[in-house]
């Protein structure tokens, strides 16, 4: 921190209680890590000797991340668990740590484990993001971005990654932008942190009476339980790590990736009167049917925005969808469409206890036109789902330019190849497999065991 930084105003953005669940313990922290894989031609990001130009990549990230505030924030915990941790400005962002180039050259068909973020890392004492760069032996380069779920949901993650991209090729230093100068600082003491926490909370209410009424609305017992949970969290995490329980609880999974033609998939969706999201959910149900052919019904959840606070980093509700086993894709699509439409209209998530869903499925669109990472054109982008402790399978699709990426994650006790084949058949059903773009080598995948 600069010598005169004490004159800067303090910045404190309290973590919402709903987002604190992603920090509940070491196991949850390790799991809640969505990743995104970008593939670029390697020629524009290499040195004269053919090696990846790590310095160039870090300069691109450093220049572009200035417009992405979350990349310069870290979590600061409140003493005695009196309140949630808060996002504060990081004193230093070590790009040599956050942007890492893996040693060696990977096969032209890297396993999807690498692309889904298994080699990525996050440090709770640093800003919770990283970019892992892998050299492929067909000349291309994979850039795998990862954030922690406490930073934000899939939409927030897309916004962060989008901030690193440009609509045309660019070179670091081309713009006349001045070096970044801090305008705020982190609290120097716990007293400053608590003051900032209170000021942020108070600013959300028009009057003191409104603030007091909101405070009283939450039961004292629940507040005490949260306080106790924060107090014992460090000891709990120490036990989970030293006992090896955290390693055992985070079960390995397999990963698969398909790259299809976006216009062909849109054509299939139109024939069923469906959106890509509905078609994706239907494909996930087809995967469950292939894995469990004797089951009478199947259940999944679908993340939807149901009118929560738009400024929240995470403002997604998980909506439970249940379908009767059927081989008729039209009936399956219609059932999914009806349930999701009802959820949007009513705000009802239809969740039950104990849970009966096997995992989740979702679709998120990205840029309609090709984007560039510095001078390199991004040829494909794949968003990867996250499996929580109770999820067995997840399917996530992404539309980017003229590509439609399908990512499938499944526990190792499931036949992921059978599940992925069932997903692929849904996207090929209406117009035939010839309409789908054949994946290039780096989009094919091999079976591997992976932990988060």
Protein Blocks (a to p, Z undefined) as FASTA:
>chain_A
ZZklmmpccddddddfklmmmmmpmmlmmmmpccddddddfklmccfkopacfklmmmmm
mmmmmmmmklmcccdddehhlaccdddddfbdcfklmpccdedjddfbdcfklmnopmgc
cdfkbccddddddddfeopacddddddfklocfklmmmmmmmmpcfbdcdehkamcdcdd
dfbdcdfbfklmmmmmmmmmmmmpfbfklmmmmmmmpcfklmmmmmmmmmmmmmmmmmmm
mnommmmmmccdddddddddfklmmmmmmmnopafklmmmmmmmmmmmmmmmmbfbdcdd
ddddehiafkbmblcdcddddddddfbfklmmmmmmmmmmmmmmnopnoiacddfbfbdc
ddddddfbdcdehjbccfbdcddddddfkbcbdcddddehjbccddddddfkbcfklmmm
mmmmmmmmmnojklpccddfklpccdddddZZ
